Amino acid sequence: MECARHAGVPRTSSKAQPATGRPGRRVPPATAWAAALLGLALARLVPPAAAWMLGPIVVAGEYAAVTAAAAALVALWGAFGRPRRPAAVGLAVTAALVAGWPVVQARRVLADAGPAVAALPITLGPAPAPGDAVLEGVTTYAADDGAPLTLRRFRPATRAGGAAGPRPTLVVLYAGAWRSGDAGQAAAVHRALARRGYAVVALDYRHAPAHRWPAQRADVRRGLALVRDSAAAWGVDAGRVVLWGRSSGGHLALLAAFDPEPVPGLVVRGVMSFYGPVDLAEGYRRPPRPDPIDARAVLTAFLGGPPAARPAAYRDASPVAWVRPGLPPALLVYGGRDHVVEARFGRQLAAALRAAGSPAAYAELPWAEHGFDVARGGVGARVSDGLVTRFLTHPPPQVPDGRARGMLRP
């Protein structure tokens, strides 16, 4: 009777029923790595919408060779692993090509711009003898309003620990949109230059908006006068000086080199500007897009208002306004993807200098974003190091395969 009562009731089991649908599929590691490397290779192509994005984009672009090498290894893993992963191979090969393209472009930049840079009539004399060590010093001085300024000094030392004699000298001005930074910026590069036999003095200047233009011009002139007056003590040759700056520092270096009233007793033999602003009114009228640092706000803080309200200030603070025959040789280096100071400004200044009969060499790094040379060991740093070597040394030093030797390895 019991069986009859339950005959129509389905039996149950304590065992779990299998889940319906397909089970999830795990992405193979080779494919996941290849996709990640492709994303990293493409990251350098993303326009920086905010200032914080500049650093990661520069790193992605400047260390592209590392990404390309890693992608090549993943492609081999996908091609010869068991099982083979065609998707991983395709993604990794694409990543290697995208990431490795700046390396190809870099060779082209050096091939195109290198001879023009080496041909500039800069007269620093023969390459200085390298030092066995680097002597460093810090000097505190005052601006014309009493504000404290601090410069840093680097020069080669002899094997016995003493200072070498007067050396050709680079006077360097730091980046920071005229509102930040200090003379300690890029100290590793300055030490490398000192080991190569140059004296280096990194100047300081007051910052906007507390100190507006022309305070910065006055500070640079004061610093140059101090270099001249301290030449014997600092191992500086005041008759063989090259000015060098990055971004806002490049702008100030150009203005100092083009100054119609140069500092007496100090001879500027050349100027190097890396991605320096040259036409401030045009930079205000047509800011980059995207504009990660808000160029109009930066210029307003620096000059005290827009061009309509301060036309004389914008003109006086624009290096392109001071172009004329007989200026020192200029090396201009810009990034083709710069979203802070666009490369068109470098091309504008180079064309104006050549039209005036003043010697200039222009190099554009097609892959590079603003600050490309800060990533030491990256593609942009290696290219710019090679260009600096050619600019400072005539003829450029050679290695067995005929390529100019880089000089600024930290």
C-alpha positions in Angstrom: 0.0 0.0 0.0 2.8 2.3 0.8 4.3 1.9 -2.7 1.0 2.4 -4.3 0.4 5.7 -2.4 3.7 7.1 -3.7 3.7 5.6 -7.2 3.1 9.0 -8.9 5.5 11.1 -6.9 8.9 11.7 -8.5 11.8 10.5 -6.4 14.3 13.0 -5.0 18.0 12.7 -4.5 20.4 14.3 -2.1 22.9 14.8 -4.9 23.2 18.3 -6.3 21.9 18.8 -9.8 24.3 20.0 -12.5 24.1 23.7 -13.3 22.4 24.6 -16.6 24.2 26.5 -19.4 27.9 26.4 -20.5 30.6 26.5 -17.9 32.8 29.7 -17.8 35.9 29.8 -20.0 39.2 30.9 -18.5 41.3 33.3 -20.6 44.6 31.7 -21.3 47.6 33.5 -19.6 49.4 34.2 -22.9 46.3 35.9 -24.4 45.8 37.9 -21.2 49.4 39.1 -21.2 49.3 39.9 -24.9 46.1 42.0 -24.4 47.6 43.9 -21.4 50.8 44.7 -23.4 48.7 45.9 -26.3 46.8 48.2 -23.9 50.1 49.5 -22.6 51.4 50.1 -26.1 48.3 52.0 -27.0 48.3 54.1 -23.8 50.9 56.5 -25.3 48.4 57.5 -28.0 45.8 58.6 -25.4 45.6 62.5 -25.3 46.1 63.7 -21.7 42.9 65.3 -20.5 44.4 66.1 -17.1 47.9 66.9 -15.8 48.2 63.7 -13.8 47.9 61.7 -17.1 51.1 63.2 -18.5 53.4 61.1 -16.4 51.9 57.7 -17.3 51.7 58.6 -21.0 55.3 59.7 -21.1 56.4 56.5 -19.4 54.3 54.4 -21.8 55.9 56.1 -24.8 59.5 56.4 -23.6 59.9 52.9 -22.4 58.2 51.5 -25.5 61.2 49.3 -26.3 60.6 47.3 -23.1 57.0 46.8 -24.0 57.9 45.7 -27.5 60.5 43.2 -26.2 57.9 41.8 -23.7 55.3 41.5 -26.4 57.8 39.6 -28.6 58.4 37.1 -25.8 54.6 36.6 -25.3 54.2 36.1 -29.1 56.8 33.3 -28.9 55.0 31.8 -25.9 51.7 31.8 -27.8 53.3 30.4 -31.0 55.3 27.5 -29.5 53.4 26.8 -26.3 51.1 23.8 -25.9 48.4 24.4 -26.9 49.2 27.1 -29.4 47.4 30.4 -28.9 46.8 32.2 -32.3 44.9 35.1 -30.5 47.8 35.7 -28.2 50.2 35.7 -31.1 48.1 38.3 -33.0 47.7 40.6 -30.0 51.4 40.3 -29.0 52.7 41.0 -32.5 50.4 44.0 -32.8 51.6 45.3 -29.4 55.3 44.8 -30.4 54.8 46.8 -33.7 52.9 49.6 -32.0 55.3 49.8 -29.1 58.4 49.4 -31.2 57.6 52.1 -33.7 59.1 55.0 -31.7 62.4 53.2 -31.8 62.2 53.2 -35.6 61.2 56.9 -35.6 64.1 57.7 -33.2 66.7 56.5 -35.6 65.1 58.6 -38.3 65.1 61.7 -36.1 68.8 61.3 -35.4 69.6 60.6 -39.0 67.6 63.7 -40.2 68.5 66.2 -37.4 71.9 65.0 -36.3 73.9 66.4 -39.2 72.1 69.8 -39.0 72.9 70.0 -35.3 76.5 69.1 -35.8 76.8 71.8 -38.5 75.8 74.6 -36.2 78.6 77.1 -35.8 78.9 76.8 -32.0 82.4 77.6 -30.7 83.0 75.8 -27.4 86.4 74.5 -28.5 87.5 70.8 -28.3 85.7 68.4 -26.1 86.8 68.8 -22.4 88.7 66.1 -20.7 86.4 64.0 -18.5 86.6 64.3 -14.7 87.3 61.5 -12.3 84.6 62.7 -9.9 81.9 65.4 -9.6 82.1 68.3 -7.1 78.7 69.8 -6.2 77.8 72.9 -4.4 74.8 75.0 -3.4 74.7 78.8 -3.4 72.0 80.9 -1.9 71.5 84.5 -3.1 68.8 87.1 -3.3 66.5 88.5 -6.0 66.2 92.2 -6.4 63.3 92.3 -3.9 65.2 90.2 -1.4 63.4 86.9 -2.1 65.8 84.0 -1.6 67.1 82.1 -4.6 69.2 78.9 -4.6 71.4 77.6 -7.4 73.2 74.3 -7.7 76.7 73.8 -9.1 78.4 70.7 -10.7 81.9 70.5 -12.0 84.5 67.8 -12.8 87.2 66.9 -10.3 90.7 65.5 -10.8 91.7 62.1 -9.6 93.4 63.7 -6.6 90.1 65.2 -5.6 90.8 68.8 -6.6 88.8 70.9 -8.9 89.6 70.9 -12.6 90.4 74.2 -14.3 87.8 76.5 -16.1 85.5 74.4 -18.2 82.9 75.1 -20.9 79.7 75.7 -19.0 76.1 74.9 -19.2 73.7 77.2 -17.4 70.4 75.4 -16.9 66.9 76.6 -16.2 64.3 74.2 -14.8 60.7 73.5 -16.0 57.5 74.1 -14.0 55.1 76.4 -15.9 56.8 79.4 -14.2 55.0 78.4 -11.0 57.0 75.5 -9.5 60.2 73.6 -9.6 63.8 74.2 -8.3 67.4 74.0 -9.3 67.6 70.4 -8.2 65.6 69.2 -11.1 67.4 66.8 -13.5 70.4 66.7 -11.1 71.4 63.2 -12.5 71.8 64.7 -16.0 73.9 67.6 -14.6 76.2 65.1 -12.8 76.6 63.1 -16.0 77.6 66.3 -17.9 80.1 67.2 -15.2 81.6 63.7 -15.5 82.0 64.4 -19.2 84.1 67.5 -18.4 81.5 70.4 -18.3 80.7 72.8 -15.6 77.0 73.0 -14.9 75.2 75.8 -13.0 71.4 75.3 -12.5 69.8 78.7 -11.8 66.7 79.5 -9.8 63.9 82.1 -10.4 60.9 83.4 -8.6 57.5 81.8 -9.3 54.1 83.2 -10.5 51.6 84.3 -9.5 53.3 85.8 -6.5 56.0 87.1 -8.9 55.0 87.9 -12.4 56.9 88.7 -15.5 59.5 90.4 -15.8 60.7 89.1 -12.4 61.9 85.9 -14.0 64.0 87.8 -16.6 65.6 89.8 -13.8 66.4 86.6 -11.9 68.0 85.0 -14.8 70.2 88.0 -15.5 71.1 88.2 -11.8 72.1 84.5 -11.9 74.2 84.9 -15.1 76.0 87.8 -13.5 76.7 85.7 -10.4 78.1 82.9 -12.7 80.4 85.5 -14.4 81.6 87.0 -11.1 82.2 83.5 -9.5 83.8 82.0 -12.6 87.2 81.5 -11.0 85.8 79.9 -7.8 83.4 77.7 -9.6 85.6 76.5 -12.4 83.5 78.2 -15.0 84.7 79.6 -18.3 82.5 82.7 -18.7 83.6 83.0 -22.3 82.2 79.6 -23.3 78.6 79.4 -22.0 75.6 77.5 -23.3 72.1 78.1 -22.0 69.7 75.2 -21.7 66.2 74.9 -20.4 63.1 72.7 -20.5 59.5 74.0 -21.0 59.3 77.2 -19.0 63.0 77.0 -18.4 63.6 76.6 -22.2 61.5 79.8 -22.7 63.7 81.7 -20.2 66.9 80.3 -21.8 65.8 81.5 -25.2 65.0 85.0 -23.9 68.3 85.2 -22.2 70.2 84.1 -25.3 68.2 86.6 -27.5 68.4 89.5 -25.0 69.5 92.7 -26.9 71.3 93.7 -23.7 73.3 90.7 -22.7 75.0 90.4 -19.4 78.5 92.0 -19.8 81.5 89.8 -19.5 79.6 86.5 -20.2 79.6 85.1 -23.7 76.6 82.9 -24.7 77.9 80.5 -27.4 74.6 78.7 -27.9 71.2 77.9 -26.5 69.2 74.6 -26.2 65.4 74.7 -25.7 63.5 71.6 -25.1 59.7 72.1 -25.7 59.9 75.8 -24.6 57.0 78.3 -25.3 58.0 80.9 -27.9 54.8 82.9 -28.8 52.7 83.4 -25.7 49.9 85.4 -27.2 49.3 82.6 -29.8 49.5 80.0 -27.0 46.7 81.9 -25.2 44.6 82.3 -28.4 44.9 78.7 -29.5 45.6 76.4 -26.5 46.2 72.7 -27.0 43.3 70.3 -27.2 43.1 68.6 -24.7 44.7 71.2 -22.4 45.9 69.3 -19.4 47.4 72.2 -17.5 45.0 75.0 -18.5 47.4 77.0 -20.6 45.3 80.2 -20.4 45.3 80.1 -16.6 49.0 79.5 -16.5 49.7 82.4 -18.9 47.4 84.7 -17.0 49.1 83.9 -13.7 52.5 84.5 -15.3 51.8 87.7 -17.2 49.0 89.2 -15.2 46.1 88.9 -17.6 45.1 87.9 -21.1 46.8 89.3 -24.3 44.1 91.9 -24.8 44.8 93.4 -21.4 48.6 92.9 -21.4 49.8 93.1 -25.0 53.2 94.5 -24.3 53.9 91.8 -21.6 53.0 89.0 -24.0 55.2 90.5 -26.7 58.2 91.1 -24.5 58.0 87.6 -23.0 57.8 85.9 -26.4 61.2 84.7 -27.7 59.9 84.8 -31.3 59.5 88.6 -30.9 63.3 89.0 -30.4 64.5 87.1 -33.4 67.1 89.0 -35.5 70.3 88.3 -37.3 73.4 87.4 -35.3 71.9 85.3 -32.5 73.7 82.4 -30.9 73.1 79.0 -32.5 69.9 77.4 -31.2 68.9 73.7 -30.8 65.1 73.3 -30.6 63.7 69.9 -29.6 60.0 69.3 -29.4 57.6 66.3 -29.1 55.2 65.7 -31.9 52.4 64.7 -29.5 53.0 67.4 -26.9 49.8 68.7 -25.4 51.4 71.4 -23.2 53.7 73.2 -25.7 52.8 72.1 -29.2 55.5 71.3 -31.7 54.2 73.9 -34.1 55.8 76.6 -31.8 59.2 75.0 -32.2 58.7 74.9 -36.0 57.6 78.6 -35.9 60.7 79.7 -34.1 63.1 77.6 -36.2 61.6 79.1 -39.4 61.9 82.6 -38.0 65.5 82.2 -37.0 66.5 80.7 -40.3 64.7 83.5 -42.1 66.6 86.1 -40.1 69.9 84.3 -40.9 70.5 83.1 -37.3 71.7 79.5 -37.1 69.1 77.0 -35.8 68.5 73.2 -35.8 65.1 71.7 -35.1 64.3 68.2 -34.1 60.8 66.8 -33.6 60.2 63.5 -31.9 56.9 62.2 -33.5 55.8 59.9 -30.7 56.8 62.1 -27.8 54.7 63.9 -25.2 55.8 66.9 -23.0 58.7 66.0 -20.8 59.9 63.1 -22.9 63.6 63.5 -21.8 62.8 63.2 -18.1 62.3 59.4 -18.5 66.0 58.5 -18.3 66.9 55.6 -20.4 63.8 56.0 -22.5 63.7 56.6 -26.3 63.3 60.4 -26.1 66.1 60.8 -23.5 68.5 58.8 -25.7 67.6 60.8 -28.8 67.9 64.2 -27.0 71.2 63.0 -25.4 72.6 62.3 -28.8 71.5 65.7 -30.1 73.0 67.5 -27.1 76.3 65.6 -27.7 76.3 66.8 -31.3 75.5 70.3 -30.3 78.2 70.6 -27.7 81.0 68.7 -29.4 82.5 69.4 -32.8 83.1 67.0 -34.4 80.9 64.6 -32.4 82.6 61.7 -30.7 82.3 58.5 -32.7 81.8 54.8 -31.7 83.0 52.0 -34.1 79.7 51.8 -36.0 79.8 55.5 -36.7 76.9 56.6 -34.5 77.4 59.5 -32.2 77.9 58.5 -28.6 75.3 59.5 -26.0 76.7 61.6 -23.2 74.2 62.0 -20.5 73.7 58.6 -19.0 73.3 59.0 -15.3 
